[in-house]
């Protein structure tokens, strides 16, 4: 998957920012600032094959958060919903060859 510089989420344009100052772990390669319409990703995940799936899944995860914020359901930002949903969507995209 090519991570774009910008992504539109229900009419809102989010800038995708690579920030080397953020700390990451094995499950996450970034976060979002919805009030500023930014998705922040860690360059330490970029291009590393071991982390490629994590960065792609993190990107989808943050898009889902953005969708819930855009539809007025920012209260549904609980990761117990978003985490499995982003993993499932990522798996469907990957299993069907829609991710390169």
N, C-alpha and C positions, 0 to 999 in steps of 0.2 A: 504494500500500500504506500502510495506517495502521500505524505502529510503535507497539506497545502499551507500557504502563508495566511490564508483567510478561509473561513467556512461560514456559510449562511445557515442560521438555525431559525427557522420560522420567521424570516424577515429581518433578523438581527445578524449583523456581520461581526463575527468574532475574529480577532487577530490571533494567530498562533505564534507564540513567542518561545524561542529556545533560550533558556536561562541556566547558565552554568552554576549559578549560586544556590539553586534549590537542591535540597537533599532528596534522594530517592531510596527506595528499598526494592526488594525483589518483586513486589506486587504492584508497584505504582511508579510511573515515570513522569508524573505531573499532577496538575490541579487546574481549576478554573477560577477566575475572578469574574463572576457574572455581572456585577455592577459596572465593571469596566469592559465587559465583552472581550475577555481574553482567556485563551487556553494556554497555560504555561507548561512547557515540556522540558525535560532535562536532556541536554546534548549528550550526556554520558550514556544515554540509551540509544541515541541516534547512530545507526550504522553498525551497531554491535549485534551480530546474529543471535547471541544469547538473549538479547533484550528486545529484538525487533517485534516479537509477538507482544511483549509487555507494552511497548510504546504504542502499537496499533490498538491494542485493547484499551489502554488508558485514553487514547484519543476518542474512541467510541464511547467510553464511560463518561467523559466530560461532555460530549455531544448530548448524551441522554440527560445529564443534569441540565444542560441548556434548554432542552426541549421541555422538561418539567417546569423550569423557571418561566419560559415563554408562554406556556399555557396557564400560567397562574397557579401552578402547583409546586412552587418552590419548597413547600413543606414536605414534598416527597423527595427529599434529597438523602434519605437514609441509605447508606451503602448496603444494607441487607437486602434491598430491592435492586439498586442500581448495579451492584457487583455481579450478581448472577445473571441479570439481564444483559449486561455488556458482554460477559463471557459467552452467553448463549448466542447473541447476535454475531459476535466475532467468529464463533465456531461455525455458524451457518454460512457466513461469507467465505470463510477459509475452505470449508468442506466442499463447497460448490465451485471453487476455483475463481471466485470473484475478487480475491486478494492476490496480488502478484508480489 
